[in-house]
Amino acid sequence: METIGFESDHVHMVMVMPPKYAIADVIGQLKSQSSSRLRKKFTWLSKVY
């Protein structure tokens, strides 16, 4: 995975993945895991969102 750019509220990435994986499923996993980790590290996020 290589980060190619970012702004304060989103990230652009280039990913290589086998065709057996659905793009929506991979993105869903990324969002789920990143959300979980951010909520654990920044507990105040659960009060905002």
PyMOL Python script that loads the backbone (N, CA, C, O; Angstrom):
from pymol import cmd

cmd.read_pdbstr("""\
ATOM      1  N   MET A   1       0.853  -1.161   0.000  1.00  0.00           N
ATOM      2  CA  MET A   1       0.000   0.000   0.000  1.00  0.00           C
ATOM      3  C   MET A   1       0.907   1.234   0.000  1.00  0.00           C
ATOM      4  O   MET A   1       1.892   1.285   0.737  1.00  0.00           O
ATOM      5  N   GLU A   2       0.579   2.197  -0.805  1.00  0.00           N
ATOM      6  CA  GLU A   2       1.382   3.412  -0.907  1.00  0.00           C
ATOM      7  C   GLU A   2       0.472   4.627  -0.818  1.00  0.00           C
ATOM      8  O   GLU A   2      -0.460   4.767  -1.610  1.00  0.00           O
ATOM      9  N   THR A   3       0.735   5.498   0.138  1.00  0.00           N
ATOM     10  CA  THR A   3      -0.048   6.718   0.259  1.00  0.00           C
ATOM     11  C   THR A   3       0.435   7.711  -0.780  1.00  0.00           C
ATOM     12  O   THR A   3       1.633   7.975  -0.877  1.00  0.00           O
ATOM     13  N   ILE A   4      -0.489   8.266  -1.561  1.00  0.00           N
ATOM     14  CA  ILE A   4      -0.081   9.195  -2.614  1.00  0.00           C
ATOM     15  C   ILE A   4      -0.548  10.619  -2.353  1.00  0.00           C
ATOM     16  O   ILE A   4      -0.201  11.527  -3.108  1.00  0.00           O
ATOM     17  N   GLY A   5      -1.317  10.826  -1.317  1.00  0.00           N
ATOM     18  CA  GLY A   5      -1.753  12.177  -0.997  1.00  0.00           C
ATOM     19  C   GLY A   5      -2.769  12.142   0.127  1.00  0.00           C
ATOM     20  O   GLY A   5      -3.424  11.125   0.355  1.00  0.00           O
ATOM     21  N   PHE A   6      -2.897  13.250   0.823  1.00  0.00           N
ATOM     22  CA  PHE A   6      -3.882  13.305   1.897  1.00  0.00           C
ATOM     23  C   PHE A   6      -4.275  14.745   2.159  1.00  0.00           C
ATOM     24  O   PHE A   6      -3.554  15.681   1.814  1.00  0.00           O
ATOM     25  N   GLU A   7      -5.430  14.897   2.774  1.00  0.00           N
ATOM     26  CA  GLU A   7      -5.915  16.180   3.260  1.00  0.00           C
ATOM     27  C   GLU A   7      -6.368  15.959   4.689  1.00  0.00           C
ATOM     28  O   GLU A   7      -6.240  14.853   5.215  1.00  0.00           O
ATOM     29  N   SER A   8      -6.889  16.981   5.318  1.00  0.00           N
ATOM     30  CA  SER A   8      -7.230  16.852   6.736  1.00  0.00           C
ATOM     31  C   SER A   8      -8.359  15.858   7.000  1.00  0.00           C
ATOM     32  O   SER A   8      -8.466  15.333   8.108  1.00  0.00           O
ATOM     33  N   ASP A   9      -9.199  15.591   6.005  1.00  0.00           N
ATOM     34  CA  ASP A   9     -10.331  14.716   6.265  1.00  0.00           C
ATOM     35  C   ASP A   9     -10.390  13.453   5.404  1.00  0.00           C
ATOM     36  O   ASP A   9     -11.349  12.689   5.520  1.00  0.00           O
ATOM     37  N   HIS A  10      -9.407  13.211   4.555  1.00  0.00           N
ATOM     38  CA  HIS A  10      -9.399  11.976   3.779  1.00  0.00           C
ATOM     39  C   HIS A  10      -8.010  11.658   3.229  1.00  0.00           C
ATOM     40  O   HIS A  10      -7.109  12.497   3.226  1.00  0.00           O
ATOM     41  N   VAL A  11      -7.870  10.418   2.766  1.00  0.00           N
ATOM     42  CA  VAL A  11      -6.588   9.925   2.271  1.00  0.00           C
ATOM     43  C   VAL A  11      -6.797   9.293   0.905  1.00  0.00           C
ATOM     44  O   VAL A  11      -7.809   8.632   0.670  1.00  0.00           O
ATOM     45  N   HIS A  12      -5.851   9.492   0.012  1.00  0.00           N
ATOM     46  CA  HIS A  12      -5.847   8.822  -1.286  1.00  0.00           C
ATOM     47  C   HIS A  12      -4.800   7.716  -1.236  1.00  0.00           C
ATOM     48  O   HIS A  12      -3.675   7.949  -0.796  1.00  0.00           O
ATOM     49  N   MET A  13      -5.162   6.506  -1.685  1.00  0.00           N
ATOM     50  CA  MET A  13      -4.229   5.393  -1.659  1.00  0.00           C
ATOM     51  C   MET A  13      -4.285   4.624  -2.974  1.00  0.00           C
ATOM     52  O   MET A  13      -5.306   4.600  -3.662  1.00  0.00           O
ATOM     53  N   VAL A  14      -3.177   4.007  -3.295  1.00  0.00           N
ATOM     54  CA  VAL A  14      -3.121   3.058  -4.409  1.00  0.00           C
ATOM     55  C   VAL A  14      -2.906   1.691  -3.786  1.00  0.00           C
ATOM     56  O   VAL A  14      -1.980   1.499  -2.998  1.00  0.00           O
ATOM     57  N   MET A  15      -3.767   0.738  -4.140  1.00  0.00           N
ATOM     58  CA  MET A  15      -3.662  -0.603  -3.568  1.00  0.00           C
ATOM     59  C   MET A  15      -3.652  -1.634  -4.687  1.00  0.00           C
ATOM     60  O   MET A  15      -4.294  -1.462  -5.724  1.00  0.00           O
ATOM     61  N   VAL A  16      -2.919  -2.694  -4.454  1.00  0.00           N
ATOM     62  CA  VAL A  16      -2.925  -3.834  -5.364  1.00  0.00           C
ATOM     63  C   VAL A  16      -3.512  -4.998  -4.587  1.00  0.00           C
ATOM     64  O   VAL A  16      -3.015  -5.362  -3.522  1.00  0.00           O
ATOM     65  N   MET A  17      -4.579  -5.582  -5.132  1.00  0.00           N
ATOM     66  CA  MET A  17      -5.189  -6.726  -4.459  1.00  0.00           C
ATOM     67  C   MET A  17      -5.662  -7.734  -5.500  1.00  0.00           C
ATOM     68  O   MET A  17      -6.013  -7.364  -6.620  1.00  0.00           O
ATOM     69  N   PRO A  18      -5.668  -8.997  -5.124  1.00  0.00           N
ATOM     70  CA  PRO A  18      -6.103 -10.039  -6.061  1.00  0.00           C
ATOM     71  C   PRO A  18      -7.568  -9.833  -6.452  1.00  0.00           C
ATOM     72  O   PRO A  18      -8.357  -9.328  -5.653  1.00  0.00           O
ATOM     73  N   PRO A  19      -7.933 -10.218  -7.665  1.00  0.00           N
ATOM     74  CA  PRO A  19      -9.308 -10.028  -8.130  1.00  0.00           C
ATOM     75  C   PRO A  19     -10.346 -10.852  -7.368  1.00  0.00           C
ATOM     76  O   PRO A  19     -11.545 -10.620  -7.518  1.00  0.00           O
ATOM     77  N   LYS A  20      -9.903 -11.805  -6.556  1.00  0.00           N
ATOM     78  CA  LYS A  20     -10.871 -12.608  -5.796  1.00  0.00           C
ATOM     79  C   LYS A  20     -11.516 -11.803  -4.657  1.00  0.00           C
ATOM     80  O   LYS A  20     -12.525 -12.231  -4.096  1.00  0.00           O
ATOM     81  N   TYR A  21     -10.944 -10.647  -4.314  1.00  0.00           N
ATOM     82  CA  TYR A  21     -11.495  -9.803  -3.256  1.00  0.00           C
ATOM     83  C   TYR A  21     -12.321  -8.671  -3.862  1.00  0.00           C
ATOM     84  O   TYR A  21     -11.874  -7.997  -4.791  1.00  0.00           O
ATOM     85  N   ALA A  22     -13.512  -8.469  -3.339  1.00  0.00           N
ATOM     86  CA  ALA A  22     -14.356  -7.369  -3.795  1.00  0.00           C
ATOM     87  C   ALA A  22     -13.826  -6.060  -3.212  1.00  0.00           C
ATOM     88  O   ALA A  22     -13.477  -5.991  -2.034  1.00  0.00           O
ATOM     89  N   ILE A  23     -13.770  -5.041  -4.039  1.00  0.00           N
ATOM     90  CA  ILE A  23     -13.253  -3.742  -3.603  1.00  0.00           C
ATOM     91  C   ILE A  23     -14.064  -3.223  -2.411  1.00  0.00           C
ATOM     92  O   ILE A  23     -13.492  -2.730  -1.438  1.00  0.00           O
ATOM     93  N   ALA A  24     -15.375  -3.332  -2.486  1.00  0.00           N
ATOM     94  CA  ALA A  24     -16.224  -2.840  -1.392  1.00  0.00           C
ATOM     95  C   ALA A  24     -15.919  -3.547  -0.077  1.00  0.00           C
ATOM     96  O   ALA A  24     -15.936  -2.921   0.983  1.00  0.00           O
ATOM     97  N   ASP A  25     -15.641  -4.846  -0.137  1.00  0.00           N
ATOM     98  CA  ASP A  25     -15.323  -5.589   1.085  1.00  0.00           C
ATOM     99  C   ASP A  25     -13.991  -5.147   1.684  1.00  0.00           C
ATOM    100  O   ASP A  25     -13.874  -5.005   2.901  1.00  0.00           O
ATOM    101  N   VAL A  26     -13.000  -4.931   0.845  1.00  0.00           N
ATOM    102  CA  VAL A  26     -11.690  -4.493   1.318  1.00  0.00           C
ATOM    103  C   VAL A  26     -11.799  -3.103   1.952  1.00  0.00           C
ATOM    104  O   VAL A  26     -11.267  -2.870   3.037  1.00  0.00           O
ATOM    105  N   ILE A  27     -12.476  -2.199   1.283  1.00  0.00           N
ATOM    106  CA  ILE A  27     -12.643  -0.844   1.818  1.00  0.00           C
ATOM    107  C   ILE A  27     -13.442  -0.883   3.114  1.00  0.00           C
ATOM    108  O   ILE A  27     -13.131  -0.159   4.060  1.00  0.00           O
ATOM    109  N   GLY A  28     -14.463  -1.718   3.159  1.00  0.00           N
ATOM    110  CA  GLY A  28     -15.252  -1.874   4.388  1.00  0.00           C
ATOM    111  C   GLY A  28     -14.390  -2.333   5.554  1.00  0.00           C
ATOM    112  O   GLY A  28     -14.532  -1.825   6.666  1.00  0.00           O
ATOM    113  N   GLN A  29     -13.496  -3.289   5.313  1.00  0.00           N
ATOM    114  CA  GLN A  29     -12.582  -3.762   6.354  1.00  0.00           C
ATOM    115  C   GLN A  29     -11.636  -2.652   6.812  1.00  0.00           C
ATOM    116  O   GLN A  29     -11.407  -2.473   8.009  1.00  0.00           O
ATOM    117  N   LEU A  30     -11.091  -1.909   5.847  1.00  0.00           N
ATOM    118  CA  LEU A  30     -10.189  -0.796   6.188  1.00  0.00           C
ATOM    119  C   LEU A  30     -10.897   0.235   7.061  1.00  0.00           C
ATOM    120  O   LEU A  30     -10.357   0.682   8.073  1.00  0.00           O
ATOM    121  N   LYS A  31     -12.103   0.603   6.662  1.00  0.00           N
ATOM    122  CA  LYS A  31     -12.854   1.601   7.421  1.00  0.00           C
ATOM    123  C   LYS A  31     -13.213   1.098   8.815  1.00  0.00           C
ATOM    124  O   LYS A  31     -13.126   1.836   9.797  1.00  0.00           O
ATOM    125  N   SER A  32     -13.615  -0.158   8.888  1.00  0.00           N
ATOM    126  CA  SER A  32     -13.988  -0.735  10.167  1.00  0.00           C
ATOM    127  C   SER A  32     -12.804  -0.793  11.126  1.00  0.00           C
ATOM    128  O   SER A  32     -12.916  -0.397  12.287  1.00  0.00           O
ATOM    129  N   GLN A  33     -11.674  -1.286  10.636  1.00  0.00           N
ATOM    130  CA  GLN A  33     -10.495  -1.418  11.493  1.00  0.00           C
ATOM    131  C   GLN A  33      -9.918  -0.063  11.883  1.00  0.00           C
ATOM    132  O   GLN A  33      -9.509   0.129  13.028  1.00  0.00           O
ATOM    133  N   SER A  34      -9.882   0.870  10.947  1.00  0.00           N
ATOM    134  CA  SER A  34      -9.331   2.192  11.281  1.00  0.00           C
ATOM    135  C   SER A  34     -10.243   2.910  12.275  1.00  0.00           C
ATOM    136  O   SER A  34      -9.762   3.572  13.194  1.00  0.00           O
ATOM    137  N   SER A  35     -11.548   2.783  12.093  1.00  0.00           N
ATOM    138  CA  SER A  35     -12.487   3.404  13.029  1.00  0.00           C
ATOM    139  C   SER A  35     -12.318   2.834  14.433  1.00  0.00           C
ATOM    140  O   SER A  35     -12.292   3.573  15.417  1.00  0.00           O
ATOM    141  N   SER A  36     -12.204   1.522  14.512  1.00  0.00           N
ATOM    142  CA  SER A  36     -12.037   0.872  15.810  1.00  0.00           C
ATOM    143  C   SER A  36     -10.756   1.336  16.505  1.00  0.00           C
ATOM    144  O   SER A  36     -10.768   1.652  17.695  1.00  0.00           O
ATOM    145  N   ARG A  37      -9.664   1.375  15.765  1.00  0.00           N
ATOM    146  CA  ARG A  37      -8.385   1.794  16.354  1.00  0.00           C
ATOM    147  C   ARG A  37      -8.412   3.261  16.780  1.00  0.00           C
ATOM    148  O   ARG A  37      -7.879   3.619  17.830  1.00  0.00           O
ATOM    149  N   LEU A  38      -9.032   4.103  15.961  1.00  0.00           N
ATOM    150  CA  LEU A  38      -9.106   5.520  16.314  1.00  0.00           C
ATOM    151  C   LEU A  38      -9.969   5.739  17.557  1.00  0.00           C
ATOM    152  O   LEU A  38      -9.628   6.558  18.411  1.00  0.00           O
ATOM    153  N   ARG A  39     -11.085   5.011  17.662  1.00  0.00           N
ATOM    154  CA  ARG A  39     -11.947   5.151  18.834  1.00  0.00           C
ATOM    155  C   ARG A  39     -11.267   4.661  20.109  1.00  0.00           C
ATOM    156  O   ARG A  39     -11.513   5.198  21.189  1.00  0.00           O
ATOM    157  N   LYS A  40     -10.410   3.641  19.991  1.00  0.00           N
ATOM    158  CA  LYS A  40      -9.671   3.169  21.162  1.00  0.00           C
ATOM    159  C   LYS A  40      -8.600   4.164  21.583  1.00  0.00           C
ATOM    160  O   LYS A  40      -8.371   4.370  22.775  1.00  0.00           O
ATOM    161  N   LYS A  41      -7.947   4.777  20.609  1.00  0.00           N
ATOM    162  CA  LYS A  41      -6.865   5.715  20.920  1.00  0.00           C
ATOM    163  C   LYS A  41      -7.404   7.072  21.372  1.00  0.00           C
ATOM    164  O   LYS A  41      -6.849   7.699  22.274  1.00  0.00           O
ATOM    165  N   PHE A  42      -8.485   7.519  20.739  1.00  0.00           N
ATOM    166  CA  PHE A  42      -9.078   8.823  21.043  1.00  0.00           C
ATOM    167  C   PHE A  42     -10.496   8.590  21.570  1.00  0.00           C
ATOM    168  O   PHE A  42     -11.464   8.639  20.811  1.00  0.00           O
ATOM    169  N   THR A  43     -10.605   8.341  22.848  1.00  0.00           N
ATOM    170  CA  THR A  43     -11.905   7.970  23.439  1.00  0.00           C
ATOM    171  C   THR A  43     -12.960   9.052  23.286  1.00  0.00           C
ATOM    172  O   THR A  43     -14.152   8.743  23.305  1.00  0.00           O
ATOM    173  N   TRP A  44     -12.567  10.293  23.136  1.00  0.00           N
ATOM    174  CA  TRP A  44     -13.538  11.368  22.983  1.00  0.00           C
ATOM    175  C   TRP A  44     -14.298  11.282  21.654  1.00  0.00           C
ATOM    176  O   TRP A  44     -15.340  11.921  21.503  1.00  0.00           O
ATOM    177  N   LEU A  45     -13.801  10.514  20.702  1.00  0.00           N
ATOM    178  CA  LEU A  45     -14.495  10.369  19.413  1.00  0.00           C
ATOM    179  C   LEU A  45     -15.869   9.733  19.578  1.00  0.00           C
ATOM    180  O   LEU A  45     -16.794  10.063  18.836  1.00  0.00           O
ATOM    181  N   SER A  46     -16.013   8.838  20.530  1.00  0.00           N
ATOM    182  CA  SER A  46     -17.311   8.176  20.721  1.00  0.00           C
ATOM    183  C   SER A  46     -18.383   9.168  21.162  1.00  0.00           C
ATOM    184  O   SER A  46     -19.572   8.923  20.956  1.00  0.00           O
ATOM    185  N   LYS A  47     -17.984  10.273  21.760  1.00  0.00           N
ATOM    186  CA  LYS A  47     -18.951  11.296  22.180  1.00  0.00           C
ATOM    187  C   LYS A  47     -19.347  12.218  21.034  1.00  0.00           C
ATOM    188  O   LYS A  47     -20.418  12.825  21.055  1.00  0.00           O
ATOM    189  N   VAL A  48     -18.476  12.317  20.037  1.00  0.00           N
ATOM    190  CA  VAL A  48     -18.723  13.234  18.911  1.00  0.00           C
ATOM    191  C   VAL A  48     -19.504  12.530  17.811  1.00  0.00           C
ATOM    192  O   VAL A  48     -20.420  13.113  17.230  1.00  0.00           O
ATOM    193  N   TYR A  49     -19.149  11.276  17.517  1.00  0.00           N
ATOM    194  CA  TYR A  49     -19.769  10.546  16.400  1.00  0.00           C
ATOM    195  C   TYR A  49     -20.555   9.366  16.891  1.00  0.00           C
ATOM    196  O   TYR A  49     -21.143   8.639  16.090  1.00  0.00           O
TER     197      TYR A  49
END
""", "prot")
cmd.dss("prot")
cmd.show_as("cartoon", "prot")
cmd.util.cbc("prot")
cmd.orient("prot")
